[in-house]
Amino acid sequence: MSHLLVFSPYAMRPHLTFYEGTIAKACQVRGATVEYVLCDGLLPECDMHWDSMTKNISRPLDICEWCQAGSRARNAEMGLPTVGWASL
């Protein structure tokens, strides 16, 4: 049996998540064990909040919780399990 680990730091962006998710779901249907690794908010920079890099504006305090909750919900819609990076 194959195992597929997908690192998806951009799971809040539907156009990326559904593209990756389609490939992951196809592997799952063919018998692979699929698991998504999501960002745990431990990195100092965040592509979900570009202002932190371009305008030197700090990230909102709740952006990680907001992003993680949305990412888990989007993957749950596709029936794909998730795990946080720090859990590995």
N, C-alpha and C positions, 0 to 999 in steps of 0.2 A: 504494500500500500504506500502511496506517495504522500508526502507532507508538503504543504505549501504555506509559507509564512510571508505575508504581505505587509510591508512597512508603508503606512499611509499617513504622513503628517498633514495631509490636506483633505482629510475625510469630510470636512464641512463643505467643500466645494463639489456640488453635485456632478458637474461635467467630468471631474476626475474620478470621483468615487464610483459612479455608475459604469464608467469605462473599465476601471480596475475590477469592480465587482462582477461585471459580466464575465470576465476572464476567470476570476476566482470561482464563481458559481459554476461555470462550465467544468472546471477541474473537480469541484465538489461532486457534481452530478456523475462524473466519471470515476468516482471512488476515492478521490484524494481527501485527506484531512486538511481543511483550510482554517487558518487563523490570521486575523488582522492585528498588527501591532500599531497602536495609536500613540501619538505624542502624549507624554505625561506632563508637559509644561515645564520641563527641567532645563530646556535650552534658553540661553539668554536672549536670543532674537526669535522673532515669530513672523512668518510670512502672512499670517492671518491679520496682522496689524502692521502694515507697511510704515505707518507714521513713526514707529519706534526706530526704524532704520533711516528713513529719508528726512524726517523733520526733527529728530532727536526728542520725540514726545514719548513719555513712558507709556507702557501698555496699561489698559484698564485692569484693575485688580481682579475682575471676574472673567476676563477673556478666556482663560484656560478652562475654567469650569463650564462656561458657555460652549466653547468649542468641543470639549470632550463629550458633553452630554449630546450635542448635535451629531457628533461623529458616531457615537454608540447607537443612537436612534437610527441613523441612516444605514448603518451596517445591519442592524436588527431587521429593518425593512427587507433587506436582501437575504436574511437568514444566515448571515455570516458572523461567527463568534469573534469577539475582540479581546485583546489583552493589552495592558499598559506596558510601555517600554521598560519601566523599572521592575516589572514583575518577572522579567526574563532572567 
